[in-house]
Amino acid sequence: QVRLVESGGVSVQPGGSVTLSCSASGFTENTSCMAWFRQVPGKRREGLIAMHGSSLTSYADIVAGRFTASKDNANNTMYLQLNNLKPEDTATYYCAARSRPGCTYVAAMDYWGEGTLVTVTS
């Protein structure tokens, strides 16, 4: 089974940065699509950025200029760097994976981590 474990969620001040990590195991050639989502309290979960292999495939508008994703393929770890954080970025951030063709930030995912909480407050 595919297992995804997020880590790195902390409480930070506005304008700060956080790097999240997602450790993946149990992957096959059909589970090379990984993505970051987040859920702001009281709102729907939203896709942020998707990667297939080592390549970015698509990202939400909110990601541009502020958030970046990367992969360490040797360790099957995906990272999400959150910069210039704002209070409205407070959310649980989820790592997800898709085992079917079609890897975008709005695609339905097949596997989910339990999430890691980022709180942005002064």
Buried (B, 14 or more C-beta within 10 A) or exposed (E): EBEBBBEBBEEBEEEBEBBBBBBBEEBEEEBBBBBBBBBEEEEEBBBBBBBBEEEBBBBBEBBEEBBBBEBEEEEBBBBBBBEEBEEEBBBBBBBBBBBEEEBBBEBEBBBBBEBBEBBBEE
